[in-house]
Amino acid sequence: MKIALAQINPTVGDFVGNTKKILEFAGRAAELGAELVVFPELAVCGYPPADFLEKKVFIARAEKAVAEIAAWAAAGGRPAILCGTVMPAASPVGKHVRNVAALLSGGTVSFVQQKMLLPFYDVFDEQRYFEPAAHQTLTCVAGEPLAITVCEDAWNDKSFWPRPIYKIDPVEVLMREWDAQPKELAGRQRIILNISASPYWQGKPEVRQRMLAALAERHGAYVAMVNQVGGNDSLVFDGSSLVIRPDGEVVARAASFAEDLVIFDVKETAPVAPDAAVDEVAAMWNALVLGTRDYVLKCGFKKVLVGLSGGIDSALVAAIAVEALGAENVLGVGMPSEYSSLGSIEDARLLAKNLGIRFEMLPIHDVFAQYQSVLKPLFVGTPFGLAEENLQSRIRGALLMALSNKFGALVLTTGNKSEMSTGYCTLYGDMVGALAVIGDVMKTQVYELSRYANRQHEVIPQATLEKPPSAELRPEQRDTDSLPPYEVLDPILEAYVERYCSAEQIAEDQGVDVALVRSVIQLVERSEYKRQQAAPVLKVTRKSFGMGRRFPIAVKVQV
């Protein structure tokens, strides 16, 4: 049997657009001789739909879309379709909606496999909405038995994970059913289909492949996983759909960070050439580009604004925006103050020239002077300090938002994860914007990505890469005036923010003074109120700021 994996990029709630895309890919698969076309988890409505699942009209529209897809599949010579969708719960008790894989053939929904394991960690909150399956069973397509699973249902293999988080392994349950019917299934190749909406973060595609390979070897089965691709809010889905033989060898692989259609037949499954060594910097770059593009376009915009300071963070965000949206859709705005160096102003101009984007200068000297004049009666007798520094940042934020309102362009914020972690950012200033493109990228990674941006020719000026980081909000300012060097700071932040290590453990592991670690942790804890008012952050690490990291603001924490 020829099976097609249709790796598509759905938009949450766009039932018309998603249905059109499903039928387009199904038509292409039919032309290639596929007998079954498999689409990702919740392909009909897009993942994650969040509280839209509480709306009955949302579920009704999903049912209408499924009926339209089933009607298409009813025509002679067309393949069956397996797609992820939502359906009303079958029982009057429990949650009112199910996350299912629906098999469409003969003009109707011929089989439904309900998701059993509902993730409730990090960015996942499926137990809030869905009723879990009480049982699962095998089905057949074109006379071939299939074990169908939905995303997390394949992620609880006790032989792979040192500590599985669920008591039930749905794949094991399905394989037991297979073993219980030796006469009917004798000689048939085991095939496990997994429809997924598995988001990207650094290193996850490799873990996913190893896990599925272990599953294939353990059960002597072909494992075919089709994954959603694209960005939906903070989440970026890498696709990377694949088919693995019972010996753990990959025999088919879809593109990463792009839509794709893969056809396979278990009778013709020579191993594919292994991928080159994974370039984590390139993968992160591609995730940020895709996430930026989809966030802007799916929100109904085409153009973006980036405040260009001449520093490396804004340079990287501008470079990502140009690759995501095209130079014609990116406006760079320089807003120098009396503390901006001539070098930074020229670096911003050169960056804009290298990127081919429009660049406008809006000096803030006069506006800053007016603010100081208004505040002078209250500030008299006090030294120049943080209030004056942040005032400059807030003036810039106000100007960018004025341009956004006037010209209908989204503002991209330029703060990195090191800054967001420690609060080295200004609320209502440089944090103003619609999307924090590099809010999950440590400062040291910003340099790696910037060098990647220059892989073919100089985009980000060399001077920007080489000069010491500075906010340039006071004379001779350097980031190291307020923070440890980033090569020291970032490993501390990674251990504390992403892995929740203690101060003592971090100090021991990294060979640094525990007092330094505690001072960094205090900065992190004191800045939670800022992060909870920040723009959505594109998730590219295992623990990003946003819905996957939830901490109270009004706390007293002992570090």
Secondary structure, 3 states (H helix, E strand, C coil): CEEEEEECCCCCCCHHHHHHHHHHHHHHHHHCCCCEEECCCCCCCCCCCHHHHHCHHHHHHHHHHHHHHHHHHCCCCCCEEEEEEEEECCCCCCCCEEEEEEEEECCEEEEEEECCCCCCCCCCCHHHCECCCCCCCCEEECCEEEEEEEHHHHCCCCCCCCCCCCCCCHHHHHHHHHHCCHHHHCCCCEEEEEEECCECCCCHHHHHHHHHHHHHHHHCEEEEEEECEEEECCEEEEECCEEECCCCCEEEECCECCCEEEEEECCECCCCCCCCCCCHHHHHHHHHHHHHHHHHHHCCCCCEEEECCCCHHHHHHHHHHHHHHCHHHEEEEECCCCCCCHHHHHHHHHHHHHHCCEEEECCCHHHHHHHHHHHHHHHCCCCCCHHHHHHHHHHHHHHHHHHHHHHCCEEEECCCHHHHHHCCCCCCCCCCCCEECCCCCCHHHHHHHHHHHCCCCCCCCHHHHHCCCCCCCCCCCCHHHCCCCHHHHHHHHHHHHHCCCCHHHHHHHHCCCHHHHHHHHHHHHHCHHHHCCCCCECCCCCCCCECCECCCCCCCCCC
